[in-house]
Amino acid sequence: MMTYSPHASARRHVSPARDAFDIARQLVDSAVPDLADIAAVEVSDALFDERSALSEAGACQGFRRAAFRAVCGHGSRCAYRIGEVSRIPSGTPYRRTLSDRRPRVIASLPPQAHWLARDPARAPLMHQDGVHSLMVVPLVAHRVVLGLVALYRCNGSSPFGKAELRAAARLAGRVARMLDDVHRDLREQAMGRILQHALLARPPHLTAVEDVRGHVPADGAPGGWFDVIPLPGTRVGLSVGSTGGRGIAAAAVMSQQKARVAALAALDVEPVEALTHSLRPSTVTATPPPVEGPAADRSSAQTHCLYAVYDPVTRRCTAARAGAAGLTVVAPDGDVTSVGPTASDAADGDGYDVAVFDVPPGSLLVLSCAGAPEQRGDASDDQEARNGACTGGDARLPLTGRGAHVLLTARTRAVAPMDIATWELPNDPTAVADARDRTATQLTAWGLPDLSFNTTLVVSELVTNAIRYSTGPIGLRLIRDAALICEVSDNSSAAPRTHIPAPNDQGGRGLIIVAHLARAHGTRYTAPGKIVWAEQAIDVA
C-alpha cells in the first residue's frame, strides 16, 4: 500500500501568479503525488469575466475546469478539459461544499454511493480509476467561493484522514488568497473601465470635423482617453492619451490628465504649451491610492499624449505630442502621410514634437496613442493600428480589434470662402468708421441685417482698443457659421481686461459692452500678437 506525507504538500511553495489557470496548476502539482493520486480544480467564472467579477458575492455559480493531474496509471481521461465549463450537480459532495463552504472528506467511497448517479461525467471515470477515498475542499476568500479542489485516492493507496484534510485545507487557503488577488485585480479593472467609458463623452457636432470616431481598447488598461474640444473661431481640439496602471487608480489619473488638457485648451494656448503644463508632475491634483496585489508592479506614472488643433478657416493643423503617440493624415485622394517621426522614436524622450501643416478639406485625421507600457508592442504594431484605421480612407470603418491603442479619427471640413470676410485696416482712428461700414455691408449681404447694430458696436469697440494699444495694421475678420464670429487681430500681446469703471470715468466700458452684446468673447495669442474675438448667436427663423 502506498503511503503519503500529509505535510509534504503543505511545505511546498506555491509561487504568486496572475493567472487563475497557473495558480490552479501549481495547486495540483503540489498535491500530486504527495497528497493524492488525482487532483482536479474548478474555478469560478468571476476570475475570468469582468461582468461576473462585478456581481454580488455568490451570484456567479458558473465554474470551469482549471487544472488536472494524476499519477501514472490513473486519470488517463478526465471529465472536463482545461477551460471547459464543468457541471457540478446538486446532491453531490462538490455542490454541498460550495453551498456551506466547508471541506469534507469521504474516507471510504462505496461504488454504489447514491450521489454518483447524479454525476454522470465524473462517476464512470472514478469507477475506472478505482477511486475509494475523496476530499473536497472549497477555495474561499472573504466568504466568497472562488473555486473547488477535489482530491482522490485510488486502489493501492491508503484512505484520506483528518491529517490529510488539514494539509489540504492549508494548501487551499494559500491558493484561495492568490485567486482573490486575481479576482480583485479583475474587479478593479472592470470598475476602472466603467469609469473610463463614463468619462468619454460623445463628440459634439462641430463645423470643423465630421464622422468623429473614438476607440479605446476593450481589453486594455482603463488609462486611455480621447477628447474632442470645441474652440473659438470654429476650430476644434483633438486629443488622445494614455496613462499607466490599472483599475480605478488608472481611470482616476486618466480623468485628471484629460481634464487638464481640456482646461488648457479652453484657455486657447498652443498645443505644445498645453502639453508642457498638463504633463508637468506638479499639476497632478490628486495622487491615486497605492495598488496592491497583481496590479502593483504594472502601474506606471508615464503619460503619452497627442493634442492637435485644426482650423477650418485657414485649413491648417497644429499638433504636439509627448511619448508614444502619432498622427496620420489620409488625403481625399487616398494618399496617407504620417506627420512627424513614428511613435517609437519619441517613446523614451522627454521633449515634445510639434508639427504645423495644411490639411485639404475632406481629409481623415487619425490620432493614435499606445496603451500602457505593459500592453505596447513594437513600432510595427503602432503603425499597423494606424494603418488599419486609415484603410480605404473611410472614417466609418469600425475601430475594433486595433490592439492596445487609443484611436481618434475625424474627417476635416472647411468653412466656405463665402462665409468669411477679411479686411486689413490701418492703425488710425479713422479706420473705426470704415470697419463699421464694411461690417454693416457684409451682414446685409449675408442676410443678417438684424445683427448689424450690435455687431458694428462690437467691432467699433474692439478695433478702437486695437488701435490704442498696438502699432501695426489691424485685422478684422467676420465668420458666418452656426454663430456670427467677429475677430480683431493686432501685433500687441497685451490683452484687454474687463473692469468696473468708476462713475466719473470717461472710458473703460468697451469690454463690458462687448460682454453684454456677445454670448461669448475672449482672447487668444498668436505669434505676431493676439486675436480678440466675440461670438453672437444667429437666430434661425
C-alpha positions, 0 to 999 in steps of 0.5 A: 500500500502506498503511503503519503506525507500529509505535510509534504504538500503543505511545505511546498511553495506555491509561487504568486501568479496572475493567472487563475489557470497557473495558480490552479496548476501549481495547486495540483502539482503540489498535491500530486503525488504527495497528497493524492493520486488525482487532483482536479480544480474548478474555478469560478467564472468571476476570475475570468469575466469582468461582468461576473467579477462585478456581481454580488458575492455568490451570484456567479455559480458558473465554474470551469475546469482549471487544472488536472493531474494524476499519477501514472496509471490513473486519470488517463481521461478526465471529465472536463478539459482545461477551460471547459465549463464543468457541471457540478450537480446538486446532491453531490459532495462538490455542490454541498461544499460550495453551498456551506463552504466547508471541506469534507472528506469521504474516507471510504467511497462505496461504488454504489454511493447514491450521489454518483448517479447524479454525476454522470461525467465524473462517476464512470471515470472514478469507477475506472480509476478505482477511486475509494477515498475523496476530499473536497475542499472549497477555495474561499476568500472573504466568504466568497467561493472562488473555486473547488479542489477535489482530491482522490485516492485510488486502489493501492493507496491508503484512505484520506484522514483528518491529517490529510484534510488539514494539509489540504485545507492549508494548501487551499487557503494559500491558493484561495488568497492568490485567486482573490488577488486575481479576482480583485485585480479583475474587479478593479479593472472592470470598475476602472473601465466603467469609469473610463467609458463614463468619462468619454463623452460623445463628440459634439457636432462641430463645423470643423470635423465630421464622422468623429470616431473614438476607440479605446481598447476593450481589453486594455488598461482603463488609462486611455482617453480621447477628447474632442474640444470645441474652440473659438473661431470654429476650430476644434481640439483633438486629443488622445492619451494614455496613462499607466496602471490599472483599475480605478487608480488608472481611470482616476489619473486618466480623468485628471490628465484629460481634464487638464488638457481640456482646461488648457485648451479652453484657455486657447494656448498652443498645443505644445504649451498645453502639453508642457503644463498638463504633463508637468508632475506638479499639476497632478491634483490628486495622487491615486491610492497605492495598488496592491496585489497583481496590479502593483508592479504594472502601474506606471506614472508615464503619460503619452499624449497627442493634442492637435488643433485644426482650423477650418478657416485657414485649413491648417493643423497644429499638433504636439505630442509627448511619448508614444503617440502619432498622427496620420493624415489620409488625403481625399485622394487616398494618399496617407502621410504620417506627420512627424517621426513614428511613435517609437522614436519619441517613446523614451524622450522627454521633449515634445514634437510639434508639427504645423501643416495644411490639411485639404478639406475632406481629409481623415485625421487619425490620432493614435496613442499606445496603451500602457507600457505593459500592453505596447508592442513594437513600432510595427504594431503602432503603425499597423493600428494606424494603418488599419484605421486609415484603410480605404480612407473611410472614417466609418470603418469600425475601430475594433480589434486595433490592439492596445491603442487609443484611436481618434479619427475625424474627417476635416471640413472647411468653412466656405470662402463665402462665409468669411470676410477679411479686411486689413485696416490701418492703425488710425482712428479713422479706420473705426468708421470704415470697419463699421461700414464694411461690417454693416455691408457684409451682414446685409449681404449675408442676410443678417441685417438684424445683427448689424447694430450690435455687431458694428458696436462690437467691432467699433469697440474692439478695433478702437482698443486695437488701435490704442494699444498696438502699432501695426495694421489691424485685422478684422475678420467676420465668420458666418457659421452656426454663430456670427464670429467677429475677430480683431487681430493686432501685433500687441500681446497685451490683452484687454481686461474687463473692469468696473469703471468708476462713475466719473470715468470717461472710458473703460466700458468697451469690454463690458459692452462687448460682454453684454452684446456677445454670448461669448468673447475672449482672447487668444495669442498668436505669434505676431500678437493676439486675436480678440474675438466675440461670438453672437448667436444667429437666430434661425427663423 
